[in-house]
Amino acid sequence: MKSNCCLVILLLCFSFAFSQEQPDSSKTLDEVTVRAFEQNRKPGSTTSNVKIITISNGDRNNKTSLVNGFNTVAGVRMEERSPGSYRLNIRGSSLRSPFGVRNVKVYWNDIPVTDPGGNTYFNQFANNNFSSIEIFKGPPGSLYGAGTGGLVLINNMDRWQPGASLEYMTGSYGLQNVFASASFGKGENKNHFTYAHNESDGYRVQTAMRRDNISWSSQLKSSERQQLTASLLFTDMYYQTPGALTLAEFEADPKAARPAGGGFPSAVNAKAAIFQKTILAGFSNQYHITSSFKNSTSLYGAFAQIKNSAIRNYERRNEPHFGGRSSFIYTTKINTAEFQWVGGGEFQQGYFNTQVAKNRNGNPDTLQTNDDVSYTTYSIFLQGDLNIHEKWIATAGVSINKSKVGFTRLSVYPVTSQSRTYQNELAPRFSLLRKLGNDFSLLATISKGFSPPTVAELLPSTGAISTDLEAEKGVNYEMTARYHLRHLKLYFEATAFYFKLNDALVQRRDLSGADYFTNAGDVKQKGLELHTDYTYSPVGNKFIDNFIIQADYTYNHFRYGSFVKGTSDFSGKEVPSVPNNTFSVMGDLLLKNGFYLNSTYYAASKIFLNDANTFSAKAYQVLGCRIGWKKTVGKKHKMNFYAGADNLLDEVYSLGNDINAAANRFYNAAPRRNYYVGLSLQWIKAANK
């Protein structure tokens, strides 16, 4: 019955395609440029399997979370255990991420956001911090250092236009959002300033969230040869953590927070919450040494202060880190062949301190552990690219990576130290693209990934230092077919992949909810990703301006190979945290009078929650819909009034499950049906060139 309702509503209420900027200025595939791996080409001519998401004030969701948008990309899954607590995996599992984003390299305006310890505070970003996101699926190590979980490149200056905007949104569960931005300057000196405030009481008990975010970017083109971009991002946020429930507790009251039990207080009594402050500052400089030879260099410094009032303890972390990246790009032509060489390196250094104390009613009590952590990582990379007649395009790259981590436990006497080095791991990648006519192409890729444990895995919340953990290593094979009927504005893409991962890092949880990690023998990850989109812009139609529809399907066949832990044999079992099937449909209908209809449908099959495959989260489907009206006054002023709803089918489901949890506490309920309404005002000034 629900499936039939979904299809009917989808036919009546098409949504905004997330890969478009906004309904009245949609971008076609040919107008987008892929930057990943220094390609700087149109998607059809790149040897990278990349999806591009663009975001603007015309976005269709309630702008408190990017979960719905990321999950519409085949092979990508983002989860939210509670408002502000994200997990992201790209063509993989969430076994390494009880919370946070790990094993995914993230850059903002060419500045590393992922710290040297392998962790990314993705929740520090607000909706107006970026105008485009590139998502690369597969090991990116040949050019971006150690990692097997994919790559995310974020940019907020590629659609710069002078002007200002202000937006306010309110909705269910105490939702209050404010977004403001100002862009000023001219072609040679661009400035962009943003402010965002997000606030919500949350659906569950103990899930209130508040985030204040400020960003500033300035781009100065001092000459025809040189361009300097400076960026600053500051976030102050607080979000409560309700804890996971057992199946009986989840079915009885999905809104409840974790109750007291096993000698531990309830989430409410422990005042379980995270206080997070992050600041990131850096610059990137592009200098054209000659017409065919240029250098791109980025330097940055960052600091994160985290206070985590958890059920079992109170953790305080100070995490300063700095680093840089430099690459030289040489391009030349010989007859009809174009060559490009890229060489350079990346370095990061972090000096962290983690203190864990007993939690007494949400305040730190007796100190349990005090650790200084030093983490150094660097990579040296080289890549060659050959383009023959735009028919054959080949890319070959390799990097050498080294990471060194040291722990000094200051809370015991004599002071003890431990260290571990993960070094000299080659990460090669080879891709070959063959174009067969203007509409059809085939892309084959072989790549190797290497991912050492993160600081959070080497020093988990149990407090035990685990330098015996091995790095993950694996080889990825994939084939992609692209078919673009340009005259019909119809596009198809299909990708099949096989990733054999050795020493996969797997999460465990003890009775208190603390996480720790172990190496599995091997994991065989096979998958199929399908994508199609269609754009209809009728000429001479007095009623319809344009119509866009997009569909994505993912099939995952993830299985343990040989994996024996103690007396338990998990060999051949399905890898938990991964749905076998996901499907999304989006569309957009914009009318000439400014009215538009948006909706998004997403479905996921059941998800196993432990290695033994004895517990699972049920399949679910989520439908969102939005209606709005846009009005342009003259050429400078725009107004957008809208109202929408998420989870229209009122599903009761768990999103962001705790994997391999002790006492079978797996379930974190997602919000039921909820509503929002908003108003956006925009003033646009003609750009000075």
Secondary structure as UniProt FT lines:
FT   HELIX           2..12
FT   TURN            18..19
FT   HELIX           23..25
FT   HELIX           29..31
FT   HELIX           36..38
FT   HELIX           43..45
FT   STRAND          50..54
FT   TURN            57..58
FT   HELIX           67..70
FT   TURN            71..72
FT   TURN            74..75
FT   STRAND          76..82
FT   TURN            83..84
FT   STRAND          85..90
FT   TURN            95..96
FT   STRAND          101..102
FT   STRAND          105..108
FT   TURN            109..110
FT   STRAND          111..112
FT   TURN            116..117
FT   STRAND          119..120
FT   HELIX           122..124
FT   HELIX           127..129
FT   STRAND          132..136
FT   HELIX           141..144
FT   STRAND          151..155
FT   TURN            158..159
FT   STRAND          163..171
FT   TURN            172..174
FT   STRAND          175..186
FT   TURN            187..188
FT   STRAND          189..200
FT   TURN            205..206
FT   STRAND          209..220
FT   STRAND          226..240
FT   HELIX           247..252
FT   TURN            254..255
FT   TURN            262..263
FT   TURN            267..271
FT   STRAND          273..288
FT   STRAND          293..309
FT   STRAND          314..334
FT   TURN            335..336
FT   STRAND          337..360
FT   TURN            361..362
FT   STRAND          363..388
FT   TURN            389..391
FT   STRAND          392..409
FT   STRAND          416..436
FT   TURN            437..439
FT   STRAND          440..451
FT   HELIX           455..458
FT   TURN            461..462
FT   TURN            467..468
FT   STRAND          472..485
FT   HELIX           486..488
FT   STRAND          490..502
FT   STRAND          505..509
FT   TURN            511..512
FT   STRAND          515..519
FT   STRAND          522..536
FT   STRAND          544..560
FT   STRAND          564..565
FT   TURN            566..567
FT   STRAND          568..569
FT   TURN            571..572
FT   TURN            576..577
FT   STRAND          581..591
FT   TURN            592..593
FT   STRAND          595..604
FT   STRAND          607..608
FT   TURN            611..612
FT   STRAND          616..617
FT   STRAND          620..633
FT   TURN            634..636
FT   STRAND          637..646
FT   TURN            648..649
FT   TURN            659..660
FT   HELIX           662..664
FT   STRAND          674..684
//
